Amino acid sequence: QVQLVESGGGLVQTGGSLKLSCAASGRTFSSYTMAWFRQNPGKEREFVAAISNSGSSTYYTDSVKGRFTISRDNAKNTVYLQMNSLKPEDTAVYYCAARLRAALAAITPVEWDYWGQGTQVTVSS
């Protein structure tokens, strides 16, 4: 099993940047495919980005391509989401997720096995 703890959320103005972190417990972090999702109240949890266990491959939803970058440091058991050119529509609670299966284009929440508690990102207009 793996336990996930997100951090780095906050309030930022339109056009600003934030970097989210997700720290994982356990000695097998490098075995897990990792992802970021986001969710607003009353809406479904939405896929944002995923990264392979080695970090060599990434996959993004269209709305964040060119603005967000997912990365990982297996030595630190941490996955990151660098968010640039933020827009009010990026406002959400951001969740880190993990799974042992390798496919990156797993865009529905049920395909992911482990979740963090979430961190709030608010982009003011």
N, C-alpha and C positions, 0 to 999 in steps of 0.2 A: 504494500500500500504506500501511498504518498500523501502527505498533507501539504496544503498550499496556503500561503499567506501573501495577499497583495498589499502594496503600499504605493504612495506617490500621487494619489489623486488630490484634487483640490479645485480651486476656482481660478479661471484664467480668462482673459479677454479674447475676443475673436481675433484670429491670426496668431495667437500665442502658441506656446509649446508646453508639453508636459512629458515626463518619462515615468511610466509605471514599471514597477518591479513585482515579481512573484517569486518568493523564496519557497523552495520545496524541501521537505524533510526526506530522510532516507538515503541509502547509499546507491540506489539504482536510478537516479535522476536521468542519467544519460541513456537509459532505455526507453524513456517516455517521449512520445510526440506531445507537443505542448501547443496551447491555443489561447487566444483571448476572445471573449464574447462580451456583449454589452446588453443592458436591458433598462427600459424605462417602465414606470408603473403602468400596469394595464396592458403592456405589450409583451410579445414573445421575446425570449432571449435571442439575440442576433449574433451570428458569427462575424468576427472581425479579421482575425489572422491566425495562421498556424505555422509551426516550424518543425522540421524533422528532428529526430533525436540527436543527430550529429550537428545540426545547424546548417547543413549544406543546402537545404531546400526550404522555401517558404511559399505561402499561399495567402492571398488577401481577397477580401470582398471588394467589389469594384469601387464602392464609395470612399474607400480609404487609400486606394492605390496612389502612390506618389506622395502621400502625406504621412503615412504611418510606416514604421519599420519595426518588425519583430526580430529579436535576436536572443541568444542565450549564451550563458557561460556555464558550462558543465562543471568546471572546477569549483564554482561558487553555488552550484545547485539553484541557479536563478535564470528566469526568463524575463525579458524586458519588452516594453512597447513604447517606442519613441513616437510621440504624436506631435506633428508640426502643422502649421496653418489650420489651427482648430476652428471649427464652425459651431454655432449654437446647436445644430442638429447632432453634434458629437456628444452632447450632454447625455450622460447615462451612468449607471453603476457598471463598472468594468470588472469582469470575472476572468480568472485564470482557470484553465482546465487541462487535464492530462489524460492520456490513454496509451496503452502499450501497442495498439495496432498502428501500422505505419502510414496509412493513407492520410494525406493532408486535407483533402477536400471533403472533410466530414463536417458539414455545416449545420447539422441539427444537434441540439444539446444532448439528445438521448444517446448519441454516438460517443460521448465522452464519459469517462468513468469517475474522475475525481475533480472536485471543485474547491476553489477558495471561497472566502466570505464576501468578497467584492470590495471595491473602492470607488467612491463617488468622484466623477469628473463633471464639473459644471463650466460651461463656456458662455460667458455673458456677451450680449450683443452691444 
